[in-house]
Amino acid sequence: MEQEDIEHKLTGGNVAGKVVRIGATVRKPVTDSTPNVEAFLLHLSESDFLHSPRSLGRDEDGRYVLEFIEGETISKPELLTLDNLQQVASIIRELHRVSATLPISRSSSWNVAIRPDAEELICHNDLGPWNLVRHGSKWVFIDWDGSGLASRLWDFAYAAQSFVPLAHGGNPEEDAVRLRAFVDGYLLNEHERKQFPQLLSRRTQAGIQRWARIYMLDHGEYWRKAAEYVRKHASGRVHNLGFVAHGYRPTLQMISSLARSLPKSRLPLTRLLVSYSITKRFGGRFVQRAEAFLRGDYVRGTMPLVLRDQFSLPYSLQQPVREPPSRS
């Protein structure tokens, strides 16, 4: 037997049966959903989407053949930089753009593990770091067996939770910055940013039952804790996911920029805002009100005497940053 004909069993997938590598190819058992997955990958390839493996038909044993992708998956997503996160999100945006050009049939057979919130287009449905292979500048998503009808935000929310990552034991302040970079990389519009926090919580919660049934303790417990972390910090008081995204450091930058555009007579009040930002760690909502107040948009006496310290993910994601976040 030639060296390139030797089968090497591949592990790690949750959906397909026995998967092997032979040379530069991957061989998988054919299922009811394989023809649709194959057609989807062919469409991506023909549309010059560079981040999916090429579909190569069937072998002599009737197995589905795909291109083998050299490289390593991401074992520690927390080490991804903000630029990395934006790059991943932009790849997902391009995937959804290309997918939307493929006509869909709701009678088609797919193997979607978790029921989505809506059926807008064909999605990958498992866009996690364990399915992103990197080899130099080449970044490719693998394991398309669970692709099928879903919504863009449902697919993207799963990726956000997985790549930031948003998990038990995380730091909400740091995670807020990373989540903001991911959302900005996808270029969510204002309406989508308002919807996203609630959908993110729902999507994370949806993982509990599915993976608990498959892995009992390991995956089920992970998703239970992840869902609780996202639910707890998706909105509420200080130290949630929306804090730093429009919180301490960006607040000082916003006030500094505002101060440069104001008459000198109003600068003492600007310094007061900076002091409050440092001592109380007020965020975006406070600065939004303060900016309106300083510019004269508030009639005297209407500015709330009690400054609110509410930080919420919905607010922090509503306004895209104009430049990519600096690395922290």
Residue pairs with C-beta under 8 A, 6 or more apart in sequence:
4 22
4 23
4 24
5 22
5 23
6 22
7 20
7 21
7 22
7 27
8 20
8 21
8 22
9 18
9 19
9 20
9 21
10 19
10 20
10 21
10 26
12 73
12 130
13 19
13 143
13 145
14 113
14 126
14 146
14 214
15 111
15 113
15 126
15 143
15 145
15 146
16 28
16 29
16 31
16 143
16 145
17 28
17 29
18 29
19 26
19 27
19 28
20 26
20 27
21 27
21 68
23 68
24 67
24 68
25 56
25 65
25 66
25 67
25 68
26 53
26 65
26 66
26 67
26 68
27 59
27 61
27 63
27 64
27 65
28 34
28 63
28 64
28 66
28 145
29 63
29 64
30 58
30 62
30 63
30 64
31 111
31 145
32 109
32 111
33 109
33 110
33 111
33 145
33 148
34 64
35 109
36 108
36 109
36 110
36 148
37 64
37 144
37 145
37 147
38 55
38 64
40 99
40 102
40 122
40 144
40 147
41 52
41 53
41 54
41 55
41 66
41 144
42 55
43 98
43 99
43 101
43 102
44 52
44 95
44 98
44 99
45 52
45 54
45 55
47 98
47 101
49 94
49 95
49 98
50 138
50 140
51 91
51 94
51 95
51 139
51 140
51 141
52 95
52 140
52 141
52 144
53 66
53 67
53 68
53 69
53 140
53 142
53 144
54 66
54 67
55 64
55 65
55 66
55 67
56 65
56 66
56 67
57 65
58 64
58 65
59 65
69 133
69 135
69 140
69 142
70 133
70 135
71 133
71 134
71 135
71 136
71 138
71 140
72 133
72 134
72 135
73 129
73 130
73 131
73 132
73 133
73 134
74 80
74 129
74 130
74 132
74 134
75 129
75 130
77 129
77 162
77 163
77 164
77 165
78 165
80 88
80 129
80 163
81 327
82 177
82 178
82 181
82 324
82 325
82 326
82 327
82 328
83 324
83 327
85 163
85 164
85 178
85 181
85 182
85 185
86 181
86 182
86 184
86 185
86 324
87 139
87 185
88 132
88 139
88 159
88 163
88 182
88 185
89 156
89 159
89 181
89 182
89 183
89 184
89 185
89 186
90 185
90 186
90 187
91 139
91 141
92 127
92 155
92 156
92 159
92 186
93 185
93 186
93 187
95 124
95 141
96 121
96 123
96 152
96 155
96 156
99 121
99 122
99 123
100 120
100 121
102 121
102 122
104 119
104 121
104 122
104 149
106 119
106 149
110 147
110 148
110 149
111 145
111 146
111 148
112 125
112 146
112 147
112 148
112 149
112 150
113 125
113 126
113 146
113 210
114 125
114 206
114 207
114 210
115 206
116 123
116 125
116 149
116 150
116 151
116 154
116 155
117 150
117 151
117 153
117 154
117 199
117 202
117 203
118 150
118 151
118 154
119 149
119 150
119 151
120 149
120 150
120 151
120 152
121 149
121 150
121 151
121 152
122 147
122 148
122 149
122 150
123 147
123 148
123 149
123 150
123 151
123 152
123 154
123 155
124 131
124 141
124 144
124 146
124 147
124 155
125 146
125 147
125 148
125 150
125 155
125 158
126 143
126 146
126 158
127 141
127 155
127 156
127 158
127 159
127 162
128 158
128 159
128 162
128 163
129 162
129 163
129 165
131 141
131 142
131 143
132 139
132 140
132 141
132 142
133 139
133 140
133 141
133 142
153 192
153 195
153 196
153 199
154 199
154 203
156 186
157 196
157 199
157 200
157 202
157 203
157 204
158 203
158 204
158 207
159 182
160 166
160 179
160 182
160 183
160 200
161 167
161 200
161 203
161 204
161 226
161 230
163 182
164 170
164 175
164 178
164 179
164 182
165 226
166 175
166 179
166 200
166 204
166 226
166 229
166 230
166 241
167 222
167 225
167 226
167 229
168 222
168 225
168 226
168 228
168 229
169 229
170 229
172 233
172 239
172 240
172 241
172 243
173 239
173 243
173 244
173 247
174 244
174 328
175 233
175 241
176 240
176 241
176 242
176 243
176 244
176 245
176 247
176 313
176 316
177 244
177 245
177 325
177 328
179 241
179 245
179 313
179 317
180 245
180 316
180 317
180 321
180 325
181 324
181 325
183 193
183 196
183 317
184 320
184 321
184 324
184 325
187 320
188 196
188 317
188 320
190 318
190 319
193 314
193 317
193 318
193 319
193 320
194 314
194 317
194 318
196 313
196 314
196 317
197 234
197 235
197 241
197 242
197 312
197 313
197 314
197 317
198 234
198 314
200 230
200 234
200 313
201 227
201 230
201 231
201 234
204 223
204 226
204 227
204 230
204 231
205 227
205 230
205 231
207 219
207 223
207 226
207 227
208 220
208 223
208 224
208 227
211 219
211 220
211 222
211 223
212 219
212 220
212 221
212 223
212 224
213 220
230 241
232 240
233 239
233 240
233 241
233 313
234 240
234 241
234 312
234 313
235 242
235 312
235 313
235 314
236 310
236 311
236 312
237 309
237 310
237 311
238 281
238 309
238 311
239 311
240 311
240 312
240 313
241 313
241 316
242 283
242 284
242 311
242 312
242 313
242 314
242 315
242 316
242 317
243 281
243 283
243 311
243 316
244 250
245 284
245 313
245 316
245 317
246 283
246 284
246 287
246 311
246 315
246 316
246 319
247 281
247 283
247 284
247 311
247 316
248 277
248 278
248 281
248 283
250 284
251 277
251 282
251 283
251 284
251 286
251 287
252 274
252 277
252 278
254 287
254 291
255 270
255 273
255 274
255 277
255 287
255 290
256 274
258 270
258 290
258 291
258 294
259 267
259 270
262 270
262 294
266 294
269 294
270 294
273 287
273 290
276 282
276 286
276 307
277 286
277 287
280 307
280 309
281 309
282 307
282 309
283 309
283 311
283 315
283 316
284 311
284 315
284 316
284 319
285 308
285 310
285 311
285 315
286 307
286 308
286 309
289 298
289 303
289 304
292 298
293 303
